[in-house]
Amino acid sequence: MEQRWLGNRKVGAIGFGAMSFGGMFGPTDEATSLRCLDAAVDAGISHIDTANIYGMGLSEEIIGKWGRRDVHLATKCGIINGPPRAVRNDEAYIRKCLEESLRRLRREHVDLYYIHRRQPEIPIEDLAGTMGRLVQEGKIGGYGLSEVAPSTVRRAHAEHPLTAVQNEFSLWTRLPQLGLIQTCRELGVAFVAFSPLGRGMFGRDPLKRDFRAGIDFRDTNPRFVEPNFSANLAAIAPFRALCAERGWTVPGAALGWVLGQGEHIIPIPGTRLAAHLGDWNPPALKASDLEEIGDILPAGFAHGDRYGDHQMAFVERYC
Protein backbone atom coordinates (compact mmCIF):
# COMPACT_ATOMS: atom_id res chain seq x y z
CA MET A 1 0.00 0.00 0.00
CA GLU A 2 1.08 3.58 -0.65
CA GLN A 3 2.52 5.24 2.45
CA ARG A 4 1.70 8.72 3.75
CA TRP A 5 3.05 10.81 6.61
CA LEU A 6 1.12 10.94 9.87
CA GLY A 7 3.22 13.07 12.16
CA ASN A 8 6.79 11.80 12.09
CA ARG A 9 5.85 8.32 10.87
CA LYS A 10 4.66 6.91 7.57
CA VAL A 11 1.52 4.76 7.61
CA GLY A 12 -0.62 3.10 4.99
CA ALA A 13 -2.47 5.68 2.91
CA ILE A 14 -5.75 4.07 4.00
CA GLY A 15 -6.31 3.68 7.73
CA PHE A 16 -9.01 1.84 9.67
CA GLY A 17 -11.83 3.36 11.71
CA ALA A 18 -12.94 1.05 14.53
CA MET A 19 -16.27 2.64 15.50
CA SER A 20 -18.20 -0.39 14.23
CA PHE A 21 -16.59 -2.59 16.87
CA GLY A 22 -18.81 -0.86 19.41
CA GLY A 23 -21.96 -2.14 17.67
CA MET A 24 -23.04 1.29 16.47
CA PHE A 25 -23.99 0.17 12.96
CA GLY A 26 -25.00 -3.43 13.51
CA PRO A 27 -24.42 -6.53 15.66
CA THR A 28 -20.80 -7.48 16.18
CA ASP A 29 -18.76 -9.72 18.43
CA GLU A 30 -15.20 -9.87 19.66
CA ALA A 31 -14.05 -12.76 17.47
CA THR A 32 -15.40 -11.08 14.32
CA SER A 33 -13.70 -7.81 15.23
CA LEU A 34 -10.37 -9.51 15.90
CA ARG A 35 -10.51 -11.26 12.52
CA CYS A 36 -11.25 -7.91 10.91
CA LEU A 37 -8.20 -6.30 12.55
CA ASP A 38 -5.96 -9.15 11.37
CA ALA A 39 -7.30 -8.79 7.84
CA ALA A 40 -6.72 -5.03 7.93
CA VAL A 41 -3.04 -5.50 8.74
CA ASP A 42 -2.76 -8.19 6.07
CA ALA A 43 -4.16 -5.64 3.59
CA GLY A 44 -1.38 -3.16 4.41
CA ILE A 45 -3.30 -0.97 6.86
CA SER A 46 -1.05 0.26 9.66
CA HIS A 47 -3.09 3.05 11.29
CA ILE A 48 -6.03 2.14 13.56
CA ASP A 49 -8.42 4.81 14.85
CA THR A 50 -10.82 4.42 17.78
CA ALA A 51 -12.34 6.51 20.59
CA ASN A 52 -13.40 6.08 24.19
CA ILE A 53 -17.10 6.45 23.36
CA TYR A 54 -17.22 3.75 20.65
CA GLY A 55 -19.32 1.20 22.46
CA MET A 56 -18.46 3.07 25.68
CA GLY A 57 -14.96 1.59 25.72
CA LEU A 58 -15.73 -1.68 23.92
CA SER A 59 -13.80 -0.80 20.75
CA GLU A 60 -10.71 0.09 22.79
CA GLU A 61 -11.01 -3.11 24.82
CA ILE A 62 -11.09 -5.24 21.66
CA ILE A 63 -8.03 -3.49 20.25
CA GLY A 64 -6.30 -3.98 23.59
CA LYS A 65 -7.02 -7.72 23.53
CA TRP A 66 -5.77 -7.85 19.94
CA GLY A 67 -2.44 -6.73 21.33
CA ARG A 68 -0.58 -5.72 18.15
CA ARG A 69 2.22 -3.25 18.89
CA ASP A 70 3.38 -2.71 15.30
CA VAL A 71 0.44 -0.49 14.29
CA HIS A 72 0.03 3.26 14.67
CA LEU A 73 -2.86 3.75 17.10
CA ALA A 74 -5.13 6.74 17.69
CA THR A 75 -7.92 7.24 20.19
CA LYS A 76 -10.00 10.21 21.34
CA CYS A 77 -11.71 11.84 24.29
CA GLY A 78 -13.84 14.89 24.94
CA ILE A 79 -17.42 13.75 24.31
CA ILE A 80 -19.65 12.87 27.24
CA ASN A 81 -22.29 10.66 25.71
CA GLY A 82 -25.01 11.70 28.14
CA PRO A 83 -27.87 12.25 28.12
CA PRO A 84 -27.52 15.10 27.69
CA ARG A 85 -24.53 15.00 25.37
CA ALA A 86 -21.75 17.36 26.39
CA VAL A 87 -18.05 17.99 25.91
CA ARG A 88 -15.17 18.52 28.33
CA ASN A 89 -11.67 19.68 27.45
CA ASP A 90 -10.26 20.57 30.89
CA GLU A 91 -6.89 19.05 31.70
CA ALA A 92 -8.05 16.94 34.63
CA TYR A 93 -10.76 15.30 32.52
CA ILE A 94 -8.44 14.70 29.55
CA ARG A 95 -5.85 13.05 31.79
CA LYS A 96 -8.50 10.85 33.43
CA CYS A 97 -9.86 9.74 30.04
CA LEU A 98 -6.36 9.05 28.70
CA GLU A 99 -5.50 6.81 31.63
CA GLU A 100 -8.76 4.91 31.18
CA SER A 101 -8.12 4.49 27.45
CA LEU A 102 -4.55 3.31 28.02
CA ARG A 103 -5.81 0.72 30.47
CA ARG A 104 -8.37 -0.60 27.97
CA LEU A 105 -5.82 -0.53 25.15
CA ARG A 106 -3.25 -2.24 27.39
CA ARG A 107 -0.64 0.36 26.51
CA GLU A 108 1.45 2.92 28.34
CA HIS A 109 1.53 5.24 25.32
CA VAL A 110 -0.77 6.04 22.42
CA ASP A 111 0.64 7.35 19.13
CA LEU A 112 -2.06 9.94 18.47
CA TYR A 113 -4.62 11.40 20.89
CA TYR A 114 -7.53 13.46 19.58
CA ILE A 115 -9.87 15.88 21.21
CA HIS A 116 -13.10 14.49 19.78
CA ARG A 117 -14.98 17.79 20.05
CA ARG A 118 -13.84 21.19 21.21
CA GLN A 119 -15.31 22.82 24.32
CA PRO A 120 -15.76 26.44 23.22
CA GLU A 121 -15.39 27.90 26.74
CA ILE A 122 -11.77 26.73 26.96
CA PRO A 123 -9.31 28.76 24.85
CA ILE A 124 -7.77 26.55 22.19
CA GLU A 125 -4.32 27.72 23.32
CA ASP A 126 -4.99 26.26 26.79
CA LEU A 127 -6.13 22.98 25.26
CA ALA A 128 -3.07 22.81 23.00
CA GLY A 129 -0.91 23.45 26.07
CA THR A 130 -2.50 20.49 27.84
CA MET A 131 -1.86 18.23 24.86
CA GLY A 132 1.69 19.51 24.54
CA ARG A 133 2.40 18.52 28.15
CA LEU A 134 1.10 15.00 27.47
CA VAL A 135 3.48 14.78 24.51
CA GLN A 136 6.39 15.98 26.64
CA GLU A 137 5.54 13.43 29.34
CA GLY A 138 5.61 10.61 26.77
CA LYS A 139 1.95 9.68 27.28
CA ILE A 140 1.08 10.46 23.65
CA GLY A 141 3.12 10.73 20.48
CA GLY A 142 1.12 13.64 19.11
CA TYR A 143 -2.30 15.22 19.31
CA GLY A 144 -5.17 15.94 16.98
CA LEU A 145 -8.45 17.80 16.78
CA SER A 146 -11.74 16.67 15.27
CA GLU A 147 -14.59 18.62 13.63
CA VAL A 148 -12.82 21.97 13.91
CA ALA A 149 -12.44 25.09 11.78
CA PRO A 150 -9.29 26.27 10.00
CA SER A 151 -8.92 29.20 12.42
CA THR A 152 -8.87 26.77 15.36
CA VAL A 153 -6.23 24.67 13.64
CA ARG A 154 -3.97 27.69 13.14
CA ARG A 155 -4.29 28.84 16.75
CA ALA A 156 -3.68 25.37 18.19
CA HIS A 157 -0.75 24.68 15.89
CA ALA A 158 0.90 27.97 16.89
CA GLU A 159 0.75 26.93 20.57
CA HIS A 160 1.92 23.33 20.05
CA PRO A 161 2.29 21.66 16.62
CA LEU A 162 -0.66 19.49 15.62
CA THR A 163 -0.17 16.01 14.22
CA ALA A 164 -3.57 15.58 12.59
CA VAL A 165 -7.02 17.04 12.05
CA GLN A 166 -9.93 14.66 11.62
CA ASN A 167 -13.15 15.79 9.94
CA GLU A 168 -15.75 14.09 7.82
CA PHE A 169 -14.80 14.12 4.13
CA SER A 170 -16.08 12.11 1.20
CA LEU A 171 -17.68 12.48 -2.19
CA TRP A 172 -20.87 13.74 -0.56
CA THR A 173 -19.29 15.75 2.29
CA ARG A 174 -16.94 18.33 0.76
CA LEU A 175 -16.91 21.15 3.33
CA PRO A 176 -13.23 20.58 4.29
CA GLN A 177 -12.26 21.67 0.78
CA LEU A 178 -13.38 25.18 1.73
CA GLY A 179 -10.25 25.93 3.73
CA LEU A 180 -9.52 23.09 6.14
CA ILE A 181 -7.67 20.75 3.78
CA GLN A 182 -5.66 23.69 2.46
CA THR A 183 -4.78 24.86 5.98
CA CYS A 184 -3.56 21.39 6.98
CA ARG A 185 -1.43 21.14 3.86
CA GLU A 186 0.11 24.56 4.48
CA LEU A 187 0.98 23.71 8.10
CA GLY A 188 2.22 20.18 7.40
CA VAL A 189 -0.64 18.61 9.37
CA ALA A 190 -2.19 15.31 8.25
CA PHE A 191 -5.87 15.47 7.34
CA VAL A 192 -7.65 12.29 8.43
CA ALA A 193 -10.95 11.80 6.61
CA PHE A 194 -13.59 9.92 8.57
CA SER A 195 -16.67 8.39 6.94
CA PRO A 196 -14.99 8.48 3.50
CA LEU A 197 -17.54 5.93 2.28
CA GLY A 198 -20.54 7.99 3.35
CA ARG A 199 -21.50 5.74 6.29
CA GLY A 200 -22.17 2.87 3.89
CA MET A 201 -23.69 4.84 1.02
CA PHE A 202 -20.61 4.08 -1.08
CA GLY A 203 -20.52 0.39 -0.22
CA ARG A 204 -20.27 -2.39 -2.79
CA ASP A 205 -24.07 -2.68 -3.02
CA PRO A 206 -26.72 0.03 -2.72
CA LEU A 207 -27.60 0.60 0.91
CA LYS A 208 -30.92 -0.65 2.26
CA ARG A 209 -32.86 1.35 4.79
CA ASP A 210 -32.95 -1.23 7.57
CA PHE A 211 -31.26 0.77 10.32
CA ARG A 212 -31.79 -0.20 13.96
CA ALA A 213 -34.01 2.43 15.55
CA GLY A 214 -32.47 4.03 18.62
CA ILE A 215 -29.04 2.48 17.97
CA ASP A 216 -27.95 3.32 14.43
CA PHE A 217 -27.94 7.12 14.24
CA ARG A 218 -28.50 6.96 10.47
CA ASP A 219 -32.12 6.13 11.26
CA THR A 220 -32.72 9.82 12.03
CA ASN A 221 -29.89 11.35 10.00
CA PRO A 222 -31.24 13.77 7.35
CA ARG A 223 -29.44 12.09 4.44
CA PHE A 224 -30.84 8.68 5.35
CA VAL A 225 -34.50 9.57 5.89
CA GLU A 226 -37.08 9.76 3.11
CA PRO A 227 -37.38 11.34 0.67
CA ASN A 228 -33.68 12.21 0.90
CA PHE A 229 -32.53 8.60 1.13
CA SER A 230 -34.11 7.56 -2.18
CA ALA A 231 -32.94 10.77 -3.85
CA ASN A 232 -29.37 10.08 -2.75
CA LEU A 233 -29.48 6.50 -4.01
CA ALA A 234 -30.63 7.81 -7.38
CA ALA A 235 -27.93 10.50 -7.47
CA ILE A 236 -25.18 7.96 -6.76
CA ALA A 237 -26.47 5.38 -9.28
CA PRO A 238 -24.52 6.89 -12.24
CA PHE A 239 -21.30 6.69 -10.21
CA ARG A 240 -22.02 3.02 -9.53
CA ALA A 241 -22.54 2.52 -13.27
CA LEU A 242 -19.20 4.18 -14.02
CA CYS A 243 -17.46 1.91 -11.53
CA ALA A 244 -19.01 -1.18 -13.12
CA GLU A 245 -17.97 0.02 -16.57
CA ARG A 246 -14.34 0.61 -15.50
CA GLY A 247 -14.03 -2.51 -13.37
CA TRP A 248 -13.64 -0.56 -10.13
CA THR A 249 -15.29 -1.42 -6.84
CA VAL A 250 -17.52 1.40 -5.63
CA PRO A 251 -15.69 1.69 -2.26
CA GLY A 252 -12.31 1.55 -3.97
CA ALA A 253 -13.18 4.34 -6.38
CA ALA A 254 -14.69 6.48 -3.61
CA LEU A 255 -11.51 6.06 -1.54
CA GLY A 256 -9.37 6.72 -4.60
CA TRP A 257 -11.18 10.02 -5.13
CA VAL A 258 -10.54 11.04 -1.49
CA LEU A 259 -6.86 10.09 -1.76
CA GLY A 260 -6.63 12.10 -4.97
CA GLN A 261 -7.56 15.35 -3.21
CA GLY A 262 -4.19 15.72 -1.46
CA GLU A 263 -1.09 13.74 -0.53
CA HIS A 264 -1.57 14.64 3.15
CA ILE A 265 -5.06 13.06 3.30
CA ILE A 266 -5.54 9.68 5.01
CA PRO A 267 -9.07 8.23 4.83
CA ILE A 268 -10.17 5.88 7.61
CA PRO A 269 -13.09 3.76 6.36
CA GLY A 270 -14.61 1.42 8.91
CA THR A 271 -16.19 -2.00 8.92
CA ARG A 272 -16.78 -4.84 11.34
CA LEU A 273 -16.40 -7.55 8.68
CA ALA A 274 -13.09 -8.69 7.20
CA ALA A 275 -14.80 -9.54 3.90
CA HIS A 276 -15.38 -5.85 3.17
CA LEU A 277 -11.67 -5.01 3.15
CA GLY A 278 -11.17 -6.49 -0.30
CA ASP A 279 -13.43 -3.81 -1.74
CA TRP A 280 -11.23 -0.97 -0.49
CA ASN A 281 -8.36 -1.29 -2.96
CA PRO A 282 -8.31 2.04 -4.80
CA PRO A 283 -7.81 1.97 -8.56
CA ALA A 284 -5.06 4.09 -10.11
CA LEU A 285 -7.25 7.09 -10.91
CA LYS A 286 -5.96 9.56 -13.46
CA ALA A 287 -6.71 13.28 -13.28
CA SER A 288 -9.36 12.74 -15.94
CA ASP A 289 -11.00 10.05 -13.81
CA LEU A 290 -11.12 12.37 -10.80
CA GLU A 291 -12.66 15.08 -12.96
CA GLU A 292 -15.25 12.68 -14.40
CA ILE A 293 -16.24 11.46 -10.94
CA GLY A 294 -16.55 15.07 -9.82
CA ASP A 295 -18.81 15.82 -12.77
CA ILE A 296 -21.09 12.89 -11.91
CA LEU A 297 -21.15 13.74 -8.19
CA PRO A 298 -20.51 17.50 -7.97
CA ALA A 299 -19.94 19.27 -4.66
CA GLY A 300 -23.26 19.75 -2.91
CA PHE A 301 -25.13 16.94 -4.69
CA ALA A 302 -26.30 15.28 -1.48
CA HIS A 303 -29.91 15.63 -0.38
CA GLY A 304 -30.05 16.58 3.30
CA ASP A 305 -27.44 17.77 5.79
CA ARG A 306 -24.75 15.40 7.03
CA TYR A 307 -26.01 15.80 10.62
CA GLY A 308 -29.32 16.71 12.18
CA ASP A 309 -29.42 19.86 14.31
CA HIS A 310 -29.09 17.77 17.48
CA GLN A 311 -25.97 16.12 16.06
CA MET A 312 -24.28 19.43 15.16
CA ALA A 313 -23.66 20.41 18.78
CA PHE A 314 -19.96 21.22 19.29
CA VAL A 315 -19.15 20.86 15.57
CA GLU A 316 -17.36 24.02 14.48
CA ARG A 317 -18.96 25.77 11.51
CA TYR A 318 -16.82 28.04 9.40
CA CYS A 319 -18.61 28.55 6.07
N, C-alpha and C positions, 0 to 999 in steps of 0.2 A: 504494500500500500504506500502511496505517496505520504511523505512526512511533512509536517508543518510545525512551526515554533509555537510552543505554549510556555511563556516565560523563558527560562533558560534551558529548556529541554525540548527536543523534537518528539512529537507523538504522531500516531496515524492521523491522516487528514480527516477521517471520519471517527468520531468518538462514540460513546454509548451512554444513553440516558437511562437510568435505572428506576424511574418513577413507577413503571408498571409492576415492579417487584412488590410494591405495597398494595397491589390489588385495586388500583384506582381506575383501571380500564376493563377489568374482567378478572375472573377467578385465576389464581396462580398458586403455586406451592413451592416449597423450598427446593426440592429436587429439580423441578423444571427450570427454576431460576438459575441454579448452579450449572445446569447443562447449557443454558443460554450464555452465561458468562464464559464458560470454556470455549464455546463456539465463537464468541466474539473475539477472543484472543487468537484462536486459530485463523480467523479471517483477517488478522493484522491490526485489529483495534487495540490500542494501548492506553487510551484515556477513558476512565469510567467516571460518570457524574451521578451523584445522588444528593440527598438532602435529609435533614433530620425529620421533616414532616411527611416523607413518603412512607405511608403506612405507619405513621407515628413511630419511626425507628426501625420498622421491619426491613426496609430495603438496606439500611446500613448493617443490620444484624446478619443478613444473608451474605453481603459482601465480606463482612468480617469472618464468617464461617468458611467462605471460599478460600480466604487466606493468601491469595497471590500477592507477592511483594514486588513483582516486576512490572506493575502497571502504574500509570500516573493516575492518582485518585483525587477527586474533588468532592466536597460536600458543602452544605450551606446551613445557615441559621438566620433567624430574624423574624420569621412568621410564627405567630401564636395562633394555632388553628381555631381556637374558640369552641363554641360561640361565646361572645362575638369575636370575629377574626380581628387580630391586631398585630402590630409589629413592635419589636424592641431592638434597639441598637446600642444600649448602654454597655459599658465595658464589662460590668459584673455579669450581665446576662450572657453576653457573647462568650466569655470565658467559661461559664457554667455549661452552656450548650456545647462548646468545643470539647470539654472534658467528657461529656456524655457521649458525643459522637465518637471520640477516640476509643472509648470503652467498647461501644458497639462494633466499631470497625476493627478492634483488636490491634490498634496501632498506637504509637507514641507520637506520631507526626502525620500530618496530612499535606499532600503536595499543594493543594489549592483550596482556599476556604473563602466562600462567597457570603456576602450579606444578601439574603434572598430578596428582601425588600427594604428600602430605606425609610427610616423614621424621620419625618421632616423636621421635628423639633430639635434634633441633634445636628449641629453643624457638621457638614461632610468632612471638614478638616479634623474635627475631633474623632470621628469614626475612622478616618484614615490613620490617625495617630494610634488608635487602639490596635488596628490591624498591623501597623508597622511594628509595634512592640511585640506582637505575637510572632512575627517573622524573626525579629531579633532574638527572641527567646528560643527559637528553633521548633516551636509548636506547629508552625505552618510554613510551607515553602514560599507561598505568595498569596495574595488576596484578590478577590474579584467582587464585582457589583452586578446585580441583576435588575432588569427593568428600570433602567435609569436614563437620564437625558445626557446629551453631549456636554452641557455645562457642568453637570455633576462630575462627569468623568474627568474633565480638565482640572477642576478644583481638587478632587481626590488625588489625582496623579501628581499634582504639584506638591502635595503634602507628603505622600509616600507613593512611589511608583506602583501602578496597578499591573497585575499580571493579565487579567482577562475581564471582559464585560460580557455578560450573558443576557441576551434578549431574544424574544421570539422573532424568527426570520424564516421565510419560505416563499414559495411562489405566490401564495395568497396573503402573506403578511410582509409588506415591503417598507414599513415605516422606518426601520433602521437605515435605509438608503438615503433618508433625508437628514443626514448629518452624523449619525452615530457611527456607522461603518467607516466613514471618512475620518472622523476624529480618532478612532482606534488605530487606523492605519498611520495617521500622522504621528501619534504618540508611541507607536511600537507596541500597542496593546492587542492581544489576541481577541477576536470577536467570536464568541461561542454561540452558535445559533441553535436554540432549542425549538422543538416541534417543527423541524425542517420538512417533515412529511405531513404537515397539516393535521396532526392528531388522528392520522389514519385516512384522511381524505385522499392522500396520494399513495395508498397501498396498492398491492398488486391487483386486487379486484375492487370494483366500486363498493364503497362503504354501505352497509345496511343500517337502518335506523332502529337498532335493537339495544339501545343503551340502558343500563341499569338505573332506574329512577332512584335518586337520593344518594347514589354512589358515584356514578360516572357523570362528571360535571358537564359533559357534552349534551346531556339530556335537556339542559336549560340554556346552553350556550347559543347565542343568536345565530351563528352560522350553521348550527345543526338542528334548528327547529324549522318547521314548515311555515311559510313556503320557501324560506331561504335554502333549506337543505336540498330540495329537489332542483332549485335553480342552480345551486353550486355543482351538483352532479352533472347537470346539463352543460354548464360552462366548461367543466374539466374534460368532458367526453372527447372533444377534438384533440386534446393533448394525449389522452389515452390512445386515440387512433394513430397519432404520429408515432408514439412509442412502439405500437404494434408494427407499423410500417417499417420502422428503422431497426427493429429487433432489440429494442431497449426494454428493460423492465421499467415500469412507471416509477417505483421508488428510486431506482438507480438514476434515471434521468432527472428526477426532481432534486436529488442530492447533487448530481453533477451540475445543475444550474446554480445551486447555492454555492458550491465550491468555485464556480466560475466567476463569482462576483468579487473575489479578492483573495489573495494568497494568504492573508492573515485570518481567514474565516475557517472555523472548525465546526461543522454541524454535528449534533449529538442526537440522532434518531434513537427511539426507544422501542423495545419490544419485550415480551416475556417468553417468546417462543424462538428457539434456535433456528427453526425452519425458515423464519423470515429473513435471516441474515443474508442468505444467498441472493435475495432480491436487491440488496443495497449496493452492489458493485456498480460504480458510475461509469457510463460509457465515456470515451474520449470525445467530448463535445468540442466542436470547432466554434469559432466566433459566429459563424453563420447559423449554427445550430442554436446557440444561446439567443441570437436575435429572433430566430423563427419561434422558439418557445415563448419569448417575450411578446411576440405579436399575437400568438394564440391566447396567452394568459397575460394580458397587460396589467400593469400596476393598478390596483383598485378594482379588479374584476369581481372580487368576492361579494356575495350578498350577505349583509349582516356584519356587525362588528366582531372582532376576535374575542372580546369579553363582554359579558353583560355589565351593567352599571355596578352591580354588587361585587363583581370580580375585578373591577378597575381600581379598587381602593389600594393606595400606596404604590400604584404604577405611575411613574413620572411621565407626564405628557409634555411634549415640547414642540408640536406642530399643530 
